Every structure is written in C-alpha cells, then in structure tokens.
C-alpha cells in the first residue's frame, strides 16, 4: 500500500506538476522566440528546460519501479 501511495505521489509530482507548472510554460516561451534573434540567455533557458525533463523522467521511472515493486510484493 505504501509503495503504491508513494508511486502515485511521484506520478502527480513528476509528469503532472512539473509538466503543467514548469516545463510547458517554459516551452511556450521558447516557442515564442524569433529564430533569427534568440535572446542572449537562450542556453540557460534551454538548460533549465532539459533539466526539468530529466526531473520528470526520473520521477516517472521511479513511480513505475514502485508500482512494479508493489505488484510483486502482492504476489
């Protein structure tokens, strides 16, 4: 039960909150840039976006591992 609850929490935090509150708004900013004149700090913004993607991926895979562990534990 605890593994499932923690997995659910990671699912909510990772893909849902990180995506909706942090990653997607930043991506909208990036899409709004004019390709011929990107801002001076474009590398910093891109690095932040990719860091958020890694956070989301790690939390998603951790949640998946917890769900699998919870399933195996019940068997």
C-alpha positions in Angstrom: 0.0 0.0 0.0 2.8 2.4 0.9 4.7 1.7 -2.4 1.6 2.4 -4.4 0.9 5.7 -2.5 4.5 6.9 -3.0 4.3 5.9 -6.7 1.1 7.8 -7.0 2.7 10.9 -5.4 5.7 10.7 -7.7 3.3 10.4 -10.7 1.5 13.5 -9.6 4.6 15.5 -8.9 6.6 14.4 -11.9 4.6 14.2 -15.0 1.7 16.4 -13.9 3.0 19.2 -11.7 6.5 19.5 -13.3 5.0 19.5 -16.8 2.0 21.7 -16.2 3.5 24.3 -13.9 7.2 24.4 -15.0 8.1 22.7 -18.2 5.2 23.6 -20.5 5.2 27.3 -19.7 8.9 27.4 -20.3 8.4 25.6 -23.6 5.8 28.2 -24.7 8.4 30.9 -24.0 10.9 29.0 -26.2 8.4 28.6 -29.0 7.7 32.3 -28.9 11.3 33.2 -29.8 12.1 34.5 -33.2 14.6 32.1 -34.7 16.6 34.9 -36.3 17.1 36.7 -33.0 17.1 34.5 -29.9 17.7 36.1 -26.5 21.1 36.3 -25.1 20.3 33.8 -22.3 18.8 31.1 -24.6 21.3 28.5 -23.5 20.4 29.0 -19.8 16.7 28.7 -20.6 17.3 25.6 -22.8 19.4 24.0 -20.0 16.6 24.7 -17.5 14.0 23.1 -19.8 16.1 19.9 -20.3 16.8 19.7 -16.5 13.1 19.8 -15.9 12.7 17.0 -18.5 15.2 14.9 -16.6 13.4 15.5 -13.3 10.2 14.4 -14.9 11.8 11.3 -16.4 13.4 10.3 -13.1 10.2 10.7 -11.1 8.2 8.8 -13.8 10.6 5.9 -13.8 10.8 5.8 -10.0 7.0 5.7 -9.8 6.9 2.9 -12.4 9.5 0.9 -10.3 7.4 1.4 -7.2 4.3 0.2 -8.9 6.1 -2.9 -10.1 7.5 -3.5 -6.6 4.0 -3.1 -5.1 2.7 -5.6 -7.7 5.5 -8.2 -7.0 5.0 -7.7 -3.2 1.4 -8.8 -3.5 2.2 -11.9 -5.5 
